[in-house]
Amino acid sequence: MKKCKKSNPKFIAGEAYLFRCHHNPTIIGIFDKYQEGRIYLESATYTSNYREFVLYKPLPFRYKFLRRAYRAELRDYMYNLAVFEICQR
């Protein structure tokens, strides 16, 4: 598996990535696809709040790739996503 390069990241579907915008909270999300110049996330949340998730939405404008999520961040993300989905039923 190749590493992401900040100048030209190669996103892998199903992997978690962090994105940032200057004065807004960092977003962590699962990459879905790149279409029409936009990054689409299967699910995403702000790293400051793992309680509210959005599903199948494009990355908001002005957000830029920061880095691939660490395994511990992915673990926390997936746990909280599962809790969110259970509570939505």
C-alpha positions, 0 to 999 in steps of 0.5 A: 500500500502506497503512502499519501503524499501531501502534494499529490495524495493518492486516496484509497477507498475505505481509508480514513483521512483528515482534512483541515480548513484554516479556522474550522475544526478538522474533519476526519472521514472515510474516502469514497470517491473523487468525482468532478473535482470533488472528494466524496466521503462515505462518512465524516465528522469533526475531530472535536465532536465524534457524536454527529456524522454525515453520510455520503457527502462531498468534502466542504469547499476550502478543506484541504488534505492534511494526512491519513488517519492514524490507526488509533484515530481510525479505531475511535472513529469506527467505534463512534460511527457504530454508536451513531448508527445504532442510535439512529435506529 
